[in-house]
């Protein structure tokens, strides 16, 4: 009976983990897929800085890059989304990223036509986080499906 409860608990845990990972991977995928409907244009970098963010997981450093551009005859200034995970716990890494976007430089960006404050760099793509969550979610669901076929060994039967 104990073995059944362990397997049931593990199955529910793997099911929840699998679906959460796949949901997160799908969310990342849709953020990149949405760029198909956005307009590609050139923008100028207005300012660059590194922002320190303190949270429950410690300190992170985030490169903040603002760009200026003309869209539908109006001038806009907006924060540029560089990647899905731009922040780093290592300040020199964030500083190097910010330094690569020098003020006055022209960059190709995607602009959301429904909300021009949404601006992503032209090279915005799926990062390693997408692939990690996708593989983790698939393995969790596959192992959950395999779980009912796991049998007790002779050594563990005496303990049950």
ABEGO torsion letter per residue (X at the ends): XAAAAAAAAAAAAAAAAAAAAAAAAAAAAAAAAAAAABBBBBBBBABBBBBBBBBAAEBBBBBBBBBBBBBGGBBBBBBBBABABABBABAAAAAAAAAABBBGBBBBBBBBAABAABBBBAABBBBAAAAAAAAAAAAAAAAAAAAAABBBBAAAAAAX
